[in-house]
């Protein structure tokens, strides 16, 4: 963390994926939204966050927007 590695990982485009035990599994992961169970609408990040949330909890962070929490294909909470 002192070298700023965590900040660079979390700032990269694409998903940063953690296991249920908090272990870093993947960075820069691009989610294929064609595997979503339901039709998801919105911008690219919103669509990816909503679709990925069928597989686990998702925190969507945009540099110029609010932070949002998704689960089971829907937005649960919005910060900011």
Secondary structure as UniProt FT lines:
FT   TURN            2..3
FT   HELIX           5..11
FT   STRAND          15..18
FT   TURN            20..21
FT   STRAND          24..29
FT   HELIX           33..35
FT   HELIX           44..52
FT   TURN            53..54
FT   STRAND          58..61
FT   TURN            63..64
FT   STRAND          67..71
FT   TURN            72..73
FT   STRAND          74..79
//
